[in-house]
């Protein structure tokens, strides 16, 4: 099969393996370990025993905005708005519900006007800002989570910059106590920043995946993180695909450097990795997604397919509220 074929990113997932509510305890999930050609199974808290003094783990320090707002049209009809980004003209957004250009919508006592931007996006203009939106808003859970709730789980414990509309889900499994234990064991805990955009939910539709365009996202790889990565002696573990994309952007065309700006980097099989990442900790991803494409590129398509088949047999949970896997880079 053509490695760039969209169907190569497809698989059948039983709906019962899409977890609909988070575990009661943040770290209470399963962990699959993919090491060379061997698959093993563990629980997430035991990941502390897999890292040694001198190893480095890197997390995305973003937090999720409460950017989902329920609103009322002048006719009385209800719509939901997911705010994406602030621009000079207003806010870009997605709206669920029927609206037309020029319609006015009431948001908790304030009127806004709607116009089209193309690609399904809308422009929302009016006297609103992020503080107001977050005051009345809710967490924009992924569409495959049917029960809408502001789960505290979906907001990780390490974030300190609110600029995402989706969580970097691999970091959700860590609580602050686990990170402190790792640090006390001599493991470096470092951070980058990538503001996760709506593109994380956008499936690939091009039959040749190389034609897929990833939405731009803001990233920051700070100087201190770069310096410590350059001096790292042990394993370098990226917690989540957002961290991989951040470090790969900062490492183009061959050497890591501090970076602050936008990225629309799309990693697919055959990608030449420029960063020194040795391991990826991630969740189990959506078929036909840029996230799964990145995991194929990092861990080798054949190994990942085998791991996913076993995950389904062993009834691992998939997607944002699901279980985790630790993958060594291959080859």
N, C-alpha and C positions, 0 to 999 in steps of 0.2 A: 504494500500500500504506500502511496506517495506520502512522505512525512509531512508535506505541506498541505495535505488535503483536510478539509474541515471535518469530514467523517472520521478522520483519524483521532479526533478529540472527543468522539462520541462514546457513550456507554449507557447501559440501562441501569437505573438506580431505583430500587424499591422505595416507594414513597414513605414507608414507615421508617426508613433510615435518615430522613430529613427531620432532625430534632426540632420540636416546636416550642420548647421552653427550656431555659437554662438549668444546669445542675444547681442544687441547693448550695453547694460549696464550689467556689470558683475553680479550684484545681481538680475537682472530682470528675475526671474524664480518663479515657483510655489513651495509650500511647503506642503507636506502631513504630518500630525502629527498622530502618532499611540501611543495612551496613554491608557494602559490597554486594554479594549475591544472596545475603541471608536476611530473612524477615523474622523479626521477633516481636513479642507482645509484652507490654508492661502497663503500668498506670502512671499518670502524669507526675505525681509528686516524686516518683523515683528518678525523674530526670536529673535531679540534683546529683545523683551518684554517677551520672554519665559525663559530667564536666569536672575537670581537674584544675588545679592551680596553674595559672598561665593561660588558660583558655579565655576566650572573650565572647560574650554574647551581645548582640546589638538589637535594640528594640526601637519601634516608632513611637515617639512621645506624643502623638496626636490624641485629641479627644473628639468625640462626636458632638456636633451641634444639634440642638433640638430644633431642627429645621423643617419638620413636618407640621403644617398648620391646617386646621379645619376651618373653613370659611363659608360665607353665605352670599349668594348672588342677589341682585336687586329683586329678582323674581321669587326669592325665597328658597331656591334650590341650593343644595349643599355640594361643595367641592372640597378636595384636599389638595394642598399645595406643598411641594417639596422644593424649598429654596436651595439653589445651588451655589451662586456666586454673586457678589456685589460688583456692579459695573458703574460707569459714569452716568448711565441712563436709568439705572434701577437695578433690579435683581433678575437674574436668569432663574427659571424655575420649570418644573414639570407640574402639570395640573391634571388631576383625575376628576372627570366630570365635564359636561359640555359647557364650553365658553366660546365666545366669539371676540374678534378684535374690537376693542373699544368698550367691552363690558366692564362694569364696575363691580367690585367685590368688596364685601365688608369683612375686615379682620379685627375682631374684638374692639369695635367702635371706630375703626379707621377705614376710610375708603381707599382702594387702590384701583388702578386701571390696567387692563390686560392687552397685550399685543403679541403677534406671532414673531418668532425668530427663525423658524425652520428647524428641521431635525427633531420635531416634536417639542421643542423648547418654547417657552413663553417669556416675555419681558413683563415684569411687575413693577409699576412705577407709582410712587406715592410717598407720604410722610412716614416711612418705616426705616428701621435700621436693624442690625443684627441683635442688639440688646432687646428690642421690642419683640422680634421674632422668637428669640429663645425664651422670653418671658411667657409667651402664650403657646409655644410649640411643644412638640413631642419628638422622641427619638425616631428617626426614619429607618425602621427595621427593614431588612431585605424582603422582597415581595413573596418569597416562598415561606415566610413565617406568617401563618394565618391569624394567630392571636396577636392583636395589636396591644402592646403594653410597654411602658417605659422601664424595661428590665434594667436594674442597676448593674447586672452582669455585663450588659452590652457596652458599658462604659468602663474601660480598663482602669486599673489602679495606678498606672505609671504615667498617664497622660498629663501634660501641663499646658498644652496649646490647643485651644478649641478651634479647629479649622477643617473638620471632616464631616461628610454626610454618611459615612459608613465606618465601622470599626475595623482596625487592623486585627483580624480575629485571632491570629496566632498568639498575640500578647494577652488575650482575654483569660488564658489559663493560668497566668502568673498572678499570685497575690504578692503583696509587699514583703511578707515574711519569707517567701521562697527566694525573692531577689536578695534580701538581706543575708540569707544563709549562703547563697552562691558567692556573694561578695566576701563574706567571712571565710569562705573556703579558698579564697585567692583567685576567684573568677572575676574578670573585669566585666562590668555592666555598663555599656555605652548606649548612646541614643542618636538617632537621626530624626528628621521630621519630614513626613510626606502627608499632605492634606488629601485624604482619600476622596475622590470624586465619584459621581454617579456612574462613570465609565466602568467601575469595578463590577457593576451588575450587567453591563452591556455585553451580550453574547456576540461571538464572531458570526457574521453572516456571509462573508466572502468565501467561496469554495476553495480558493487558494488563500490560506490564512495570512500569507505575506502581504496581502492587499488590505488587511485590517488596519484601521487607524485608531489608536488609543487616545482618549481625551487627555488634554494637558492637565498636569497637576503640579502644585507648588512643592518644592522640596528644599531641605537645608541639611547639608552634611557639614557640621562645624569643624573648625580647625582642631579643637582638642580631640574630637573623635578620630579625625584623620591621623593625628600624631600618634595616638595610642594604637590604632590599627597598624600603622607602619612599624611600630616597635613590638607588636604582638609575637609571641613565641609559639603558642599552642594553637588549638583549633579556633577558627573564627566562625561563629554561628549566627546566621541571620534569622531573626525571629519574624517570619512573615515575608510574603512576596513584595510588600512595599519596601522593606529594608533592602532586599536584593535590587530592586529597581533604583533605589536611591544610590546605593554604592556603585552599581554599574554605571549610572549616569555620571557620578563623580569620578569614575575611573577611566572614562573615555578621554583620549584614544588609547590609554595604556597604563597610566599611573594615577593613583588616587590623589585627589586634591580637595581642599575645601570648596564647597559649591553651594550657591544659593540662587534659585531661579526656578524655571519651569522645566518639566520633562514630559515627553510623550513616548518614552522608550517602550518598545514592544519586543519582548524576548520570546523566541520560538525555537524549536529544534534546529540545531546547527549553529546556534549563537556562540560566538567566541567570548567567553567570560574574561573580563579584564581585572576584576577585583580578586582578592585572595580568600573569598568565602569558601570554607571547607564543608559546612553543613547548613541545611535549611530546616527550620522547624515551621511547620505549616499545618493547616487543616486539610480536609479532603474536599476537593473543589468541584464546581459546576461543570458539566459537560459543555463542550464548545465555547470555552471561556479563555480569555487571555491569561488567567491565573493558572489553569491547567497546562496551557502551552508553556508557560515559564517553568513549571515543575517538570514537564517532559524534558525541557532543555537542560535543566540542572541535574536531574537524577537519572537520565536516560529513559527514553520512551518505553522500551521493553520492560525495564525493571518497574517503572511506575505502573504500567498496565497490569503487571503481575501483582503488585502490591494492592492496587485498587480492587482487583478480582478477589483477593484474599480478604480485604476489608469488608467487602459485601458479604462474602461467605461467613465471616466472623461477626457480622452485624455491628460494625462500627457506625457511629453517627457521622453524617456528612454535613458540610456547609458551616455557616457562621456559629451555630450553637453546638457544633459537633466535636468529635475527638481530634487528636493531633497525630502527626507523624514526623519523625526526625530522619532526614535523608542525608546521606553523605554524597558529596559531589562526584559525578561519574561522567566520563572517565577522569 
